[in-house]
Amino acid sequence: MARTQTLVQFSDDLLNRLDRHRAREGRSRSEIVREAVERYLAEDRETEIDRLIVDAYDREPPQDVWSDHAARQMIEAEPW
């Protein structure tokens, strides 16, 4: 996979915490930062998907099948 080097600035405290974490796990800074960004963006994507679903339901609420007489009769006819 092709990669592009990017300059990111951290506070001294954040960099120290990152270094302690990567040392405990035996991983590189780059690996930890890539994983953190991937997780952040995946969470952001899930949040956006949830928002779009809610918007869709707000625009067009689902039909209430129980208000439809034929659907109610079909369900009542089931042997369970």
Secondary structure by P-SEA (a helix, b strand, c coil): cbbbbbbbbbcaaaaaaaaaaaaaacccaaaaaaaaaaaaaaaaaaaaaaaaaaaaaaacccccccccaaaaaaaaaccc
